[in-house]
């Protein structure tokens, strides 16, 4: 098995975890405010990661910590906008809009890495934009603050993927990951205390959900992405991140657990987004 194939299989496994996080985060927000949720989640992630990699987690050159710090800011902005946005929009719609990071990624590759987009990227942008309109149209459900925040999340995660490709070359994944966890923890607590009325109602269900999000969707998922994305390309990575399992799982979990149902135009819009994402990244040069 080639290095790239192995890396892509690891990244593919993350889609199952990420597909469930939308509805679980939506459920968790019933008992905890979004920013303090992120702060606690990354604080626990920092502790767990530090224990597991106690010999190497806090070592490394200053350059790795600087790069990890930049990635941490982008990661926090993405998580914060997505989590806050989930208060105002559905878990399923959040998953579809976040998938637009695949369309934004080639734009940032052109700006940052001087890689020109393919004609398929342009077609993908048009399809996704049209799909977003139908998904959030008045007949499907109006475009709201939550949708806008998730759109910002998609832009931020696209930047994160491109900069991770740049920074992970020659940097240790453990150091990059630990730096990101620490930055997200600090920014989480600082923003929670500054910008929101902290709300925390301890429940068994909420505790188990937070544990799942911390262990699987944070410690494992982010480290695996930091470790293996460098062995493939940003283009191939975002295709994996946006393929049908993520969207289907998110929509399926939302339907079963939250009772969210798309209208006919919403389903059509979601289909266009998936199609635009795939056309954008799978078309020939």
Secondary structure per residue as TSV (DSSP state, phi and psi in degrees):
chain	resnum	aa	ss	phi	psi
A	1	X	-	360.0	129.6
A	2	X	-	-71.4	161.7
A	3	X	H	-61.3	-41.2
A	4	X	H	-66.6	-42.2
A	5	X	H	-62.5	-43.6
A	6	X	H	-60.5	-44.7
A	7	X	H	-61.9	-43.0
A	8	X	H	-69.6	-31.1
A	9	X	H	-67.1	-39.6
A	10	X	H	-63.7	-43.9
A	11	X	H	-65.7	-36.5
A	12	X	H	-62.6	-37.5
A	13	X	H	-63.9	-25.9
A	14	X	H	-69.6	-24.8
A	15	X	H	-63.4	-30.7
A	16	X	H	-65.8	-42.3
A	17	X	H	-65.7	-49.8
A	18	X	H	-64.8	-30.1
A	19	X	H	-63.6	-25.2
A	20	X	H	-93.2	-14.6
A	21	X	H	-71.8	-27.8
A	22	X	H	-62.3	-51.6
A	23	X	H	-72.7	-33.9
A	24	X	H	-67.6	-39.6
A	25	X	H	-66.1	-39.9
A	26	X	H	-60.1	-43.2
A	27	X	H	-64.7	-42.2
A	28	X	H	-64.9	-31.8
A	29	X	T	-67.8	-9.4
A	30	X	T	-70.9	-21.5
A	31	X	T	-121.5	-0.6
A	32	X	B	-151.4	143.1
A	33	X	-	-74.9	151.6
A	34	X	H	-62.3	-45.3
A	35	X	H	-71.3	-39.6
A	36	X	H	-69.9	-28.3
A	37	X	H	-62.2	-45.9
A	38	X	H	-64.1	-42.4
A	39	X	H	-60.3	-48.2
A	40	X	H	-66.7	-41.4
A	41	X	H	-58.4	-47.1
A	42	X	H	-78.4	-26.0
A	43	X	H	-64.7	-46.5
A	44	X	H	-64.7	-38.4
A	45	X	H	-62.8	-40.3
A	46	X	H	-62.1	-44.0
A	47	X	H	-64.3	-48.4
A	48	X	H	-62.5	-44.3
A	49	X	H	-66.7	-38.9
A	50	X	H	-65.2	-37.0
A	51	X	H	-68.6	-43.3
A	52	X	H	-69.0	-38.0
A	53	X	T	-115.2	46.2
A	54	X	T	-63.1	-25.3
A	55	X	T	-81.5	-22.3
A	56	X	T	-126.4	-15.3
A	57	X	T	-59.5	-35.9
A	58	X	T	-104.6	11.9
A	59	X	-	-95.6	-166.4
A	60	X	S	101.4	157.6
A	61	X	-	-71.7	160.8
A	62	X	H	-61.4	-31.5
A	63	X	H	-62.0	-38.0
A	64	X	H	-66.8	-39.1
A	65	X	H	-69.1	-35.5
A	66	X	H	-65.8	-45.8
A	67	X	H	-64.0	-43.7
A	68	X	H	-63.2	-34.0
A	69	X	H	-64.8	-43.2
A	70	X	H	-62.5	-45.1
A	71	X	H	-62.5	-36.5
A	72	X	H	-63.4	-39.2
A	73	X	H	-63.4	-45.6
A	74	X	H	-63.9	-41.0
A	75	X	H	-63.3	-43.4
A	76	X	H	-63.7	-45.3
A	77	X	H	-60.0	-38.9
A	78	X	H	-65.5	-48.5
A	79	X	H	-65.4	-41.6
A	80	X	H	-64.0	-48.4
A	81	X	H	-65.4	-38.1
A	82	X	H	-68.9	-45.1
A	83	X	H	-68.1	-43.1
A	84	X	H	-64.4	-41.0
A	85	X	H	-61.4	-31.0
A	86	X	T	-64.6	-16.9
A	87	X	T	-72.1	-20.8
A	88	X	T	-116.8	-6.1
A	89	X	S	-139.0	171.3
A	90	X	-	-80.4	157.3
A	91	X	H	-63.2	-39.8
A	92	X	H	-65.8	-46.5
A	93	X	H	-63.8	-37.6
A	94	X	H	-59.1	-42.0
A	95	X	H	-63.7	-43.5
A	96	X	H	-65.9	-44.5
A	97	X	H	-67.2	-39.5
A	98	X	H	-60.3	-30.3
A	99	X	T	-63.6	-14.5
A	100	X	T	-67.1	-8.2
A	101	X	H	-58.4	-25.3
A	102	X	H	-66.8	-33.0
A	103	X	H	-76.9	-36.5
A	104	X	H	-74.3	-27.0
A	105	X	H	-57.3	-47.0
A	106	X	H	-61.2	-31.6
A	107	X	H	-64.1	-45.0
A	108	X	H	-72.0	-29.7
A	109	X	H	-63.4	-39.5
A	110	X	H	-64.0	-43.5
A	111	X	H	-73.5	-44.0
A	112	X	H	-91.1	-42.2
A	113	X	H	-110.0	5.2
A	114	X	-	59.2	41.9
A	115	X	-	-109.7	115.2
A	116	X	-	-71.6	140.9
A	117	X	-	-70.5	152.3
A	118	X	-	-82.6	165.7
A	119	X	H	-61.0	-31.5
A	120	X	H	-63.9	-31.2
A	121	X	H	-64.2	-40.5
A	122	X	H	-64.9	-44.5
A	123	X	H	-62.3	-40.5
A	124	X	H	-61.5	-40.6
A	125	X	H	-59.9	-44.3
A	126	X	H	-64.2	-43.7
A	127	X	H	-64.6	-43.8
A	128	X	H	-67.2	-40.8
A	129	X	H	-61.9	-43.9
A	130	X	H	-64.6	-41.4
A	131	X	H	-62.9	-40.2
A	132	X	H	-62.3	-38.3
A	133	X	H	-62.3	-46.6
A	134	X	H	-68.1	-37.6
A	135	X	H	-64.7	-33.4
A	136	X	T	-114.5	15.7
A	137	X	S	-70.0	162.6
A	138	X	T	-55.4	-34.8
A	139	X	T	-71.8	-33.7
A	140	X	T	-85.5	-53.5
A	141	X	-	170.7	135.2
A	142	X	-	-64.4	149.9
A	143	X	-	-67.0	126.2
A	144	X	-	-129.1	-176.9
A	145	X	H	-57.6	-41.5
A	146	X	H	-61.3	-39.0
A	147	X	H	-65.0	-41.1
A	148	X	H	-64.1	-40.8
A	149	X	H	-65.7	-38.3
A	150	X	H	-70.3	-30.2
A	151	X	H	-66.6	-41.6
A	152	X	H	-61.6	-38.5
A	153	X	H	-59.2	-43.2
A	154	X	H	-61.1	-41.6
A	155	X	H	-63.7	-44.8
A	156	X	H	-65.4	-43.6
A	157	X	H	-66.7	-32.0
A	158	X	H	-63.9	-43.0
A	159	X	H	-61.3	-41.7
A	160	X	H	-59.7	-45.1
A	161	X	H	-63.2	-42.5
A	162	X	H	-67.8	-45.2
A	163	X	H	-69.9	-29.8
A	164	X	H	-64.7	-37.2
A	165	X	H	-62.9	-39.0
A	166	X	H	-72.7	-46.9
A	167	X	H	-79.7	-26.8
A	168	X	S	-74.2	-17.7
A	169	X	T	-70.0	113.6
A	170	X	T	85.6	3.0
A	171	X	S	-115.6	147.1
A	172	X	-	-77.9	133.5
A	173	X	H	-63.4	-33.4
A	174	X	H	-64.4	-45.4
A	175	X	H	-66.0	-43.7
A	176	X	H	-61.3	-43.3
A	177	X	H	-66.8	-46.6
A	178	X	H	-61.1	-42.0
A	179	X	H	-60.8	-41.0
A	180	X	H	-65.0	-42.8
A	181	X	H	-61.5	-43.8
A	182	X	H	-65.0	-44.7
A	183	X	H	-62.5	-44.2
A	184	X	H	-64.5	-35.7
A	185	X	H	-65.3	-48.3
A	186	X	H	-62.8	-48.2
A	187	X	H	-65.8	-33.6
A	188	X	H	-63.8	-51.1
A	189	X	H	-67.2	-40.5
A	190	X	H	-64.4	-44.5
A	191	X	H	-71.9	-35.2
A	192	X	H	-63.8	-44.2
A	193	X	H	-72.7	-22.2
A	194	X	H	-95.4	-33.6
A	195	X	H	-121.4	-5.7
A	196	X	S	-136.5	157.8
A	197	X	-	-84.6	106.2
A	198	X	-	-61.8	128.8
A	199	X	-	-129.6	125.4
A	200	X	B	-147.7	111.5
A	201	X	-	-116.6	102.0
A	202	X	-	-62.8	128.8
A	203	X	-	-139.6	157.4
A	204	X	H	-64.0	-45.7
A	205	X	H	-62.2	-42.8
A	206	X	H	-64.8	-39.6
A	207	X	H	-64.1	-42.6
A	208	X	H	-67.4	-38.2
A	209	X	H	-64.6	-44.7
A	210	X	H	-63.7	-37.0
A	211	X	H	-63.6	-43.9
A	212	X	H	-61.9	-47.5
A	213	X	H	-63.2	-35.4
A	214	X	H	-71.1	-50.4
A	215	X	I	-73.4	-53.1
A	216	X	I	-87.1	-48.7
A	217	X	I	-84.4	-10.6
A	218	X	I	-116.1	-69.3
A	219	X	I	-59.5	-55.3
A	220	X	I	-71.9	-51.0
A	221	X	H	-63.5	-47.2
A	222	X	H	-69.2	-38.2
A	223	X	H	-65.2	-43.3
A	224	X	H	-60.8	-43.0
A	225	X	H	-63.6	-43.7
A	226	X	H	-65.0	-33.2
A	227	X	H	-77.5	-40.6
A	228	X	H	-108.2	-16.2
A	229	X	G	-62.6	-30.1
A	230	X	G	-66.9	-17.7
A	231	X	G	-87.5	-0.3
A	232	X	S	-130.5	-154.8
A	233	X	-	-119.4	158.7
A	234	X	H	-56.8	-39.4
A	235	X	H	-60.4	-50.5
A	236	X	H	-67.0	-33.6
A	237	X	H	-63.7	-47.8
A	238	X	H	-70.2	-27.4
A	239	X	H	-61.9	-45.5
A	240	X	H	-62.3	-42.3
A	241	X	H	-67.9	-21.9
A	242	X	H	-112.6	4.6
A	243	X	S	-68.5	169.7
A	244	X	H	-52.3	-36.4
A	245	X	H	-55.8	-39.8
A	246	X	H	-63.1	-49.7
A	247	X	H	-70.0	-42.4
A	248	X	H	-66.0	-42.3
A	249	X	H	-64.7	-42.9
A	250	X	H	-62.4	-45.6
A	251	X	H	-66.4	-40.1
A	252	X	H	-66.2	-45.5
A	253	X	H	-61.4	-41.3
A	254	X	I	-65.0	-39.6
A	255	X	I	-65.2	-44.4
A	256	X	I	-72.6	-44.1
A	257	X	I	-93.5	-31.1
A	258	X	I	-112.8	-9.3
A	259	X	-	72.4	22.2
A	260	X	-	-78.0	131.2
A	261	X	-	-132.0	130.4
A	262	X	-	-80.2	148.4
A	263	X	-	-75.9	177.4
A	264	X	H	-60.1	-42.9
A	265	X	H	-67.7	-33.1
A	266	X	H	-63.8	-43.2
A	267	X	H	-63.7	-43.6
A	268	X	H	-62.2	-42.4
A	269	X	H	-63.6	-42.1
A	270	X	H	-62.2	-38.3
A	271	X	H	-64.6	-41.2
A	272	X	H	-64.2	-38.4
A	273	X	H	-63.6	-47.0
A	274	X	H	-60.0	-44.9
A	275	X	H	-62.9	-41.9
A	276	X	H	-64.9	-39.0
A	277	X	H	-60.9	-46.5
A	278	X	H	-71.6	-40.4
A	279	X	H	-62.0	-41.2
A	280	X	H	-58.9	-39.8
A	281	X	H	-105.9	-14.8
A	282	X	H	-105.9	-6.5
A	283	X	S	-72.0	150.8
A	284	X	-	-69.6	162.0
A	285	X	-	-69.0	360.0
